[in-house]
């Protein structure tokens, strides 16, 4: 894995650390379904990108 991919993976992991608790809180208090859907989509996209980067070692 080159430096650029490793740095991107670090950034993705940091974003996921902040998004996952927000997603859990949004699921518990589901008063804004648009926000819940947006968070789910964002987490899924970041997880897919992280998986792609890990596979390209």
KAJO-V582189 format. One record per helix or strand of 3 or more residues. SS is the DSSP state (helix for helix, strand for strand). FROM is the first residue (numbers start at 1). TO is the last residue. If there is no record, write none. Layout:
ss:SS from:FROM to:TO
ss:SS from:FROM to:TO
This chain:
ss:helix from:3 to:28
ss:helix from:33 to:55
